Amino acid sequence: MKVIGINASPRKNANTQTLVESVLNGAAQNGARTRLVNLRDLNINGCLGCEGCKKHIGKCVQKDDLTPLLQELKDYDAIVLGTPVYWFHVSAQFKMLVDRLYSFLEYGTDPETGKDYYRFEFPAGKKFVVVVSRGDGEPTQMLPQFYDYLNEWLNMIPLSLGASSIDFVHHYGAETDRKSAKNNAGLIEKAQAAGSRL
Ligand SMILES: Cc1cc2nc3c(=O)[nH]c(=O)nc-3n(C[C@H](O)[C@H](O)[C@H](O)COP(=O)(O)O)c2cc1C
């Protein structure tokens, strides 16, 4: 089994990275081959909205480091996606990745039925783990509906890609402490267990 972990925190060796690495370690301890990608180290752009990918579904026209990574994702059995919470949503790096998944989307209208359809030109059946690190505790006193929405939104991404399973590792109450996850043995164990389940 091959597992890739994508860390979308711009902070080096901070909570999201620690937890993505822990998931990968759990998988590796059970024989998986793993690879960590820190999006902050790559030269990546957001989607241009050029619709160039609709001429060749699954192929983004941009020449940055995300284009080959998107292709590489298809080869993995499991994908670990990690993001910090920024402004009740994901980091800019994570959003760039998700927007670029648009290149796999094919949509149109069936000429026979007149019905709209959409499908992803991406191999279905992969397992996903989503890692989310946030400053606020749980339960939060601030706008809980925003976090509920974020969780649903994050769940929708693997679902759109035809995931066979989706597991979440939530880290609450980090505030600004980049070592908060490292100092939480129970949470590290949970992340490793999510990796083992892969
Ligand atoms: C720009 C920015 C926005 C943030 N917005 C939120 C937020 O809306 N909710 C929250 O709980 N934490 C927020 N935080 C705190 C981070 O989510 C928290 O520190 C998290 O652990 C960062 O992940 P990292 O340690 O992997 O970098 C924010 C931090 C930054 C820098």
The ligand as an SDF file (V2000), in Angstrom:
LIG
                    3D

 31 33  0  0  0  0  0  0  0  0999 V2000
   -4.1850   33.4990    9.7050 C   0  0  0  0  0  0  0  0  0  0  0  0
   -4.6640   32.6060   10.8240 C   0  0  0  0  0  0  0  0  0  0  0  0
   -6.0220   32.4260   11.0110 C   0  0  0  0  0  0  0  0  0  0  0  0
   -6.4800   31.5750   12.0170 C   0  0  0  0  0  0  0  0  0  0  0  0
   -7.8330   31.3710   12.1420 N   0  0  0  0  0  0  0  0  0  0  0  0
   -8.3010   30.5000   13.0690 C   0  0  0  0  0  0  0  0  0  0  0  0
   -9.6970   30.2360   13.1820 C   0  0  0  0  0  0  0  0  0  0  0  0
  -10.5330   30.7800   12.4580 O   0  0  0  0  0  0  0  0  0  0  0  0
  -10.0850   29.3410   14.1100 N   0  0  0  0  0  0  0  0  0  0  0  0
   -9.2040   28.7020   14.9380 C   0  0  0  0  0  0  0  0  0  0  0  0
   -9.6240   27.8870   15.7490 O   0  0  0  0  0  0  0  0  0  0  0  0
   -7.8620   28.9250   14.8430 N   0  0  0  0  0  0  0  0  0  0  0  0
   -7.3890   29.8040   13.9370 C   0  0  0  0  0  0  0  0  0  0  0  0
   -6.0390   30.0180   13.8190 N   0  0  0  0  0  0  0  0  0  0  0  0
   -5.1050   29.2240   14.6660 C   0  0  0  0  0  0  0  0  0  0  0  0
   -4.5850   27.9870   13.9430 C   0  0  0  0  0  0  0  0  0  0  0  0
   -5.6520   27.2350   13.3900 O   0  0  0  0  0  0  0  0  0  0  0  0
   -3.8160   27.0660   14.8780 C   0  0  0  0  0  0  0  0  0  0  0  0
   -2.7240   27.7550   15.4650 O   0  0  0  0  0  0  0  0  0  0  0  0
   -3.3330   25.8150   14.1680 C   0  0  0  0  0  0  0  0  0  0  0  0
   -2.8170   24.9030   15.0890 O   0  0  0  0  0  0  0  0  0  0  0  0
   -2.2560   26.1370   13.1370 C   0  0  0  0  0  0  0  0  0  0  0  0
   -1.7750   24.9430   12.5520 O   0  0  0  0  0  0  0  0  0  0  0  0
   -0.1920   24.6530   12.4680 P   0  0  0  0  0  0  0  0  0  0  0  0
    0.2630   24.5650   13.9020 O   0  0  0  0  0  0  0  0  0  0  0  0
   -0.0770   23.3860   11.7440 O   0  0  0  0  0  0  0  0  0  0  0  0
    0.4170   25.7940   11.7350 O   0  0  0  0  0  0  0  0  0  0  0  0
   -5.5650   30.8970   12.8660 C   0  0  0  0  0  0  0  0  0  0  0  0
   -4.1740   31.1240   12.6830 C   0  0  0  0  0  0  0  0  0  0  0  0
   -3.7390   31.9750   11.6900 C   0  0  0  0  0  0  0  0  0  0  0  0
   -2.2470   32.1890   11.4990 C   0  0  0  0  0  0  0  0  0  0  0  0
  1  2  1  0
  2  3  1  0
  2 30  2  0
  3  4  2  0
  4  5  1  0
  4 28  1  0
  5  6  2  0
  6  7  1  0
  6 13  1  0
  7  8  2  0
  7  9  1  0
  9 10  1  0
 10 11  2  0
 10 12  1  0
 12 13  2  0
 13 14  1  0
 14 15  1  0
 14 28  1  0
 15 16  1  0
 16 17  1  0
 16 18  1  0
 18 19  1  0
 18 20  1  0
 20 21  1  0
 20 22  1  0
 22 23  1  0
 23 24  1  0
 24 25  2  0
 24 26  1  0
 24 27  1  0
 28 29  2  0
 29 30  1  0
 30 31  1  0
M  END
$$$$
